[in-house]
Amino acid sequence: MGIGVYFIGARGNVATTVITGALAIRSNRATGTGMVTEGPEFRGIGLTGLPDLVFGGVDVNSKPLHEKAIELGEARVLPSQLAAALRDELTGVDRNIQTVQGFAYGAIPKGGYLAELTRIEERIARFRTDNSLDRVIVVNLCSTEPHFAETADFDTPEALMAALPKAGGGFCTGTLLNALAALRQGCAYVNFTPSQASELPALRKIARDSRLPHAGKDGKTGETLLKTVLGPMFLARNLKVLSWMGNNFLGNNDGAVLDAPASKDSKLRQKDVALREMLGGAFVRTDIQYVPSLGDWKTAWDLIHFEGFLGTPMTMQFTWQGCDSALAAPLVLDLVRLVDLAWQRGESGMLAQLAPFFKNPLDGHTHDFHQQMAGLYAWLDTVRAGQTRERK
Ligand SMILES: NC(=O)c1ccc[n+]([C@@H]2O[C@H](COP(=O)([O-])OP(=O)(O)OC[C@H]3O[C@@H](n4cnc5c(N)ncnc54)[C@H](O)[C@@H]3O)[C@@H](O)[C@H]2O)c1
């Protein structure tokens, strides 16, 4: 028995780093640096241990996980010796990862959307029974998909299910179907990407009615993390931000995917939300450019033009060079543990306490990172208080 973690995009950079990292930590080859839940505040609250996590999922890429880990070792994303040391364990996880066809946005999947939904549900069900799992958390780590225009069909589960058999191309993305399948299969769901998924009204209702937790969207790992730390500083000092220009250079597969205009649009929608909502009238622009030689080392260069006392103009610039997968992977492990804890406590629906992990937290009330962390710590206090009551 264990907790299933089922990745959509299980052979991608982030998923491979999560799986290799968890295997390395549980065999004492690495520590949990970068994992929020390894901090002192989280001690003794009954978080699921990494050895209890059983990984699996799907990918359109058939490259074995072990080979992908070697590649990431050569690129210095992972310590170079880990892939060799964990070869057997990685091969074991690979047995739980299925190569699937997927479908491009705009195309109709083989047999139609309903047939695709059924296939996805059967795979998840098989993962659960094959591994005798207590609970399964589906985590979306798939390539970013275009933003589609939702219609009234997405307002209720009934309307959505009625529309699926007759829907034409471009009705929805694979991510939407995966999220729907996860919830219909009684799984918790986390959307680490900018794609549309469980935030749509029909899916929110399924999660509420089925008493399932979900969280999203788009992991906050680098430049946006800094924006949500620095933005509140300018506000607190009553310094007026006039313009905030962000340039991101990225060279991994995620960067290549985001080079396509429709996927880039989907990502930029999430990246600018925080600053726009925090800074009101400031001129905010972010761009992402694909620079192959940078690999996973995403470089963000930001220029902040602001006004001080008596209208005096000033600027601030910063350069952030982060290894994208090494920043994202520990947060994915945190999200799995925290969603599982909330689930065990009977919490369901969108989990607002997980706001600090996302660029666009759907039910969070603030973009201020420190306020978001205060919300998470306040939730921990209620968890502890509940546990104390149960012990009495
Ligand atoms: N790394 C970060 O810091 C970060 C932060 C926030 C969000 N994200 C998002 O997380 C996701 C994963 O990032 P990554 O760097 O691992 O990207 P990646 O390109 O390395 O991995 C994505 C994986 O999804 C697979 N895939 C594509 N279409 C699929 C489909 N239809 N079904 C199943 N699998 C499919 C690809 O083959 C690939 O293995 C991206 O959407 C990215 O935007 C990453």
The ligand as an SDF file (V2000), in Angstrom:
LIG
                    3D

 44 48  0  0  0  0  0  0  0  0999 V2000
   10.5390   24.0100  -14.5810 N   0  0  0  0  0  0  0  0  0  0  0  0
    9.8930   24.9840  -14.0500 C   0  0  0  0  0  0  0  0  0  0  0  0
   10.4300   25.7670  -13.3050 O   0  0  0  0  0  0  0  0  0  0  0  0
    8.4110   25.1280  -14.3080 C   0  0  0  0  0  0  0  0  0  0  0  0
    7.7190   26.1040  -13.6220 C   0  0  0  0  0  0  0  0  0  0  0  0
    6.3440   26.2330  -13.8320 C   0  0  0  0  0  0  0  0  0  0  0  0
    5.7080   25.4040  -14.7400 C   0  0  0  0  0  0  0  0  0  0  0  0
    6.4180   24.4910  -15.4260 N   0  0  0  0  0  0  0  0  0  0  0  0
    5.6920   23.6830  -16.4050 C   0  0  0  0  0  0  0  0  0  0  0  0
    5.8650   22.3080  -16.1140 O   0  0  0  0  0  0  0  0  0  0  0  0
    5.7460   21.5550  -17.3320 C   0  0  0  0  0  0  0  0  0  0  0  0
    6.9130   20.5860  -17.4320 C   0  0  0  0  0  0  0  0  0  0  0  0
    8.1300   21.2800  -17.6050 O   0  0  0  0  0  0  0  0  0  0  0  0
    9.4170   20.4830  -18.1240 P   0  0  0  0  0  0  0  0  0  0  0  0
   10.5560   21.4240  -18.0620 O   0  0  0  0  0  0  0  0  0  0  0  0
    9.4960   19.1740  -17.4490 O   0  0  0  0  0  0  0  0  0  0  0  0
    9.0350   20.2610  -19.6560 O   0  0  0  0  0  0  0  0  0  0  0  0
    9.4680   19.0270  -20.5780 P   0  0  0  0  0  0  0  0  0  0  0  0
    9.1980   19.4770  -21.9540 O   0  0  0  0  0  0  0  0  0  0  0  0
   10.8220   18.5420  -20.2430 O   0  0  0  0  0  0  0  0  0  0  0  0
    8.4240   17.8830  -20.1400 O   0  0  0  0  0  0  0  0  0  0  0  0
    7.1160   17.8190  -20.6170 C   0  0  0  0  0  0  0  0  0  0  0  0
    6.8150   16.3640  -20.9270 C   0  0  0  0  0  0  0  0  0  0  0  0
    5.4370   16.2730  -21.3490 O   0  0  0  0  0  0  0  0  0  0  0  0
    5.4030   15.2810  -22.3690 C   0  0  0  0  0  0  0  0  0  0  0  0
    4.1670   15.4260  -23.1250 N   0  0  0  0  0  0  0  0  0  0  0  0
    3.8800   16.3130  -24.0960 C   0  0  0  0  0  0  0  0  0  0  0  0
    2.6120   16.1240  -24.5260 N   0  0  0  0  0  0  0  0  0  0  0  0
    2.0990   15.1050  -23.8100 C   0  0  0  0  0  0  0  0  0  0  0  0
    0.8300   14.4520  -23.7770 C   0  0  0  0  0  0  0  0  0  0  0  0
   -0.1660   14.8110  -24.5880 N   0  0  0  0  0  0  0  0  0  0  0  0
    0.6380   13.4490  -22.8990 N   0  0  0  0  0  0  0  0  0  0  0  0
    1.6490   13.0510  -22.0680 C   0  0  0  0  0  0  0  0  0  0  0  0
    2.8750   13.6470  -22.0440 N   0  0  0  0  0  0  0  0  0  0  0  0
    3.0780   14.6500  -22.9080 C   0  0  0  0  0  0  0  0  0  0  0  0
    6.6680   15.5430  -23.1960 C   0  0  0  0  0  0  0  0  0  0  0  0
    7.0230   14.4360  -23.9870 O   0  0  0  0  0  0  0  0  0  0  0  0
    7.6800   15.8100  -22.0800 C   0  0  0  0  0  0  0  0  0  0  0  0
    8.3350   14.6220  -21.6800 O   0  0  0  0  0  0  0  0  0  0  0  0
    5.6630   22.5870  -18.4710 C   0  0  0  0  0  0  0  0  0  0  0  0
    4.3210   22.8040  -18.8260 O   0  0  0  0  0  0  0  0  0  0  0  0
    6.2380   23.8420  -17.8130 C   0  0  0  0  0  0  0  0  0  0  0  0
    5.7640   25.0260  -18.4150 O   0  0  0  0  0  0  0  0  0  0  0  0
    7.7540   24.3040  -15.2240 C   0  0  0  0  0  0  0  0  0  0  0  0
  1  2  1  0
  2  3  2  0
  2  4  1  0
  4  5  1  0
  4 44  2  0
  5  6  2  0
  6  7  1  0
  7  8  2  0
  8  9  1  0
  8 44  1  0
  9 10  1  0
  9 42  1  0
 10 11  1  0
 11 12  1  0
 11 40  1  0
 12 13  1  0
 13 14  1  0
 14 15  2  0
 14 16  1  0
 14 17  1  0
 17 18  1  0
 18 19  2  0
 18 20  1  0
 18 21  1  0
 21 22  1  0
 22 23  1  0
 23 24  1  0
 23 38  1  0
 24 25  1  0
 25 26  1  0
 25 36  1  0
 26 27  1  0
 26 35  1  0
 27 28  2  0
 28 29  1  0
 29 30  1  0
 29 35  2  0
 30 31  1  0
 30 32  2  0
 32 33  1  0
 33 34  2  0
 34 35  1  0
 36 37  1  0
 36 38  1  0
 38 39  1  0
 40 41  1  0
 40 42  1  0
 42 43  1  0
M  CHG  2   8   1  16  -1
M  END
$$$$
